[in-house]
Amino acid sequence: MTPEVLARVMEATWPPARVWRQGAFLCRDGAGGGKRVSAASCAGDWAEADLEALDHDLVVIRPGEAALDQALEARGWRLVDPVVAYAAPVAALTGDLPPLSAFAHWPPLEIARAIWAEGGIGPARVNVMARTAGPRAAILARHEDRPAGAAFVALDGDHAMVHAVEVRESVRRLGIGATLLRAAANWAASEGASHLSLVVTERNTAARALYSRLGMQVVGQYHYRMK
């Protein structure tokens, strides 16, 4: 997965409320949906005048943008939230799950919304999910007949991407995350997807270990610069 494809799939499956051009940059209004939908990105050759005119306090830095990164750092913009992208063929992640352990649905059930809210994924981020134009699904996982976790998955072409993975604190380290990913892959396969990807902050070592155990590979990295 190239950086260009990763950026396209992220934008399609976790879309901002509004995008506009300002000089060499694409600016985004995430309407409270978090950094992924609120950061400006470089959309062409930039000059110092573009940085002077940029009316945005968050910029995503992607591979190949070292000069921009250095220029923003020199202006005092601080580095925040390094992110790692993982991907795998859908066929490598699909598999049978115990009955009623997880299921895909749309729109999200209230219990899925409640689980997300417990992890800080509130209504503004659920609104991001609602803005997606392609096939999409909420995934609800259960453990011992109780709701245990939730995730969101959406499709762009033949690429599926998972967002908003949240497992209730009381049932963490019991395999719920793996169940959510397996169920998301099963849904993606039913929609004809060939690959499934996700992004996670570099510091989330527990989630990264899970994705590696499932056979997902690192396919990209990026970070933000904030005023």
ChimeraX attribute file (.defattr): number of C-alpha atoms within 10 A of each C-alpha:
attribute: neighborCount
match mode: 1-to-1
recipient: residues
	/A:1	16
	/A:2	10
	/A:3	16
	/A:4	11
	/A:5	11
	/A:6	22
	/A:7	12
	/A:8	14
	/A:9	22
	/A:10	24
	/A:11	15
	/A:12	19
	/A:13	27
	/A:14	27
	/A:15	25
	/A:16	26
	/A:17	16
	/A:18	12
	/A:19	15
	/A:20	11
	/A:21	13
	/A:22	16
	/A:23	18
	/A:24	18
	/A:25	20
	/A:26	17
	/A:27	25
	/A:28	23
	/A:29	19
	/A:30	22
	/A:31	15
	/A:32	16
	/A:33	22
	/A:34	15
	/A:35	17
	/A:36	17
	/A:37	23
	/A:38	24
	/A:39	22
	/A:40	27
	/A:41	18
	/A:42	20
	/A:43	13
	/A:44	10
	/A:45	10
	/A:46	14
	/A:47	12
	/A:48	10
	/A:49	10
	/A:50	15
	/A:51	17
	/A:52	8
	/A:53	11
	/A:54	18
	/A:55	11
	/A:56	17
	/A:57	12
	/A:58	22
	/A:59	28
	/A:60	21
	/A:61	23
	/A:62	19
	/A:63	12
	/A:64	9
	/A:65	12
	/A:66	11
	/A:67	11
	/A:68	20
	/A:69	20
	/A:70	12
	/A:71	14
	/A:72	19
	/A:73	15
	/A:74	10
	/A:75	10
	/A:76	12
	/A:77	18
	/A:78	14
	/A:79	18
	/A:80	13
	/A:81	14
	/A:82	16
	/A:83	16
	/A:84	19
	/A:85	21
	/A:86	22
	/A:87	23
	/A:88	21
	/A:89	19
	/A:90	24
	/A:91	15
	/A:92	15
	/A:93	20
	/A:94	17
	/A:95	11
	/A:96	9
	/A:97	13
	/A:98	7
	/A:99	8
	/A:100	12
	/A:101	19
	/A:102	24
	/A:103	20
	/A:104	21
	/A:105	14
	/A:106	12
	/A:107	12
	/A:108	20
	/A:109	13
	/A:110	9
	/A:111	14
	/A:112	22
	/A:113	18
	/A:114	17
	/A:115	23
	/A:116	23
	/A:117	15
	/A:118	14
	/A:119	14
	/A:120	12
	/A:121	18
	/A:122	16
	/A:123	15
	/A:124	14
	/A:125	21
	/A:126	17
	/A:127	18
	/A:128	20
	/A:129	25
	/A:130	16
	/A:131	15
	/A:132	18
	/A:133	14
	/A:134	11
	/A:135	15
	/A:136	25
	/A:137	21
	/A:138	26
	/A:139	26
	/A:140	29
	/A:141	27
	/A:142	19
	/A:143	16
	/A:144	8
	/A:145	9
	/A:146	9
	/A:147	18
	/A:148	26
	/A:149	27
	/A:150	31
	/A:151	26
	/A:152	27
	/A:153	28
	/A:154	28
	/A:155	25
	/A:156	19
	/A:157	14
	/A:158	15
	/A:159	24
	/A:160	30
	/A:161	27
	/A:162	26
	/A:163	19
	/A:164	20
	/A:165	21
	/A:166	25
	/A:167	25
	/A:168	16
	/A:169	12
	/A:170	8
	/A:171	15
	/A:172	13
	/A:173	12
	/A:174	12
	/A:175	12
	/A:176	22
	/A:177	24
	/A:178	18
	/A:179	24
	/A:180	29
	/A:181	27
	/A:182	21
	/A:183	26
	/A:184	30
	/A:185	29
	/A:186	21
	/A:187	24
	/A:188	28
	/A:189	20
	/A:190	9
	/A:191	17
	/A:192	14
	/A:193	21
	/A:194	17
	/A:195	21
	/A:196	27
	/A:197	25
	/A:198	24
	/A:199	22
	/A:200	20
	/A:201	17
	/A:202	16
	/A:203	12
	/A:204	11
	/A:205	11
	/A:206	9
	/A:207	16
	/A:208	20
	/A:209	11
	/A:210	16
	/A:211	21
	/A:212	13
	/A:213	11
	/A:214	15
	/A:215	14
	/A:216	22
	/A:217	15
	/A:218	18
	/A:219	17
	/A:220	17
	/A:221	19
	/A:222	18
	/A:223	19
	/A:224	22
	/A:225	22
	/A:226	17
	/A:227	13
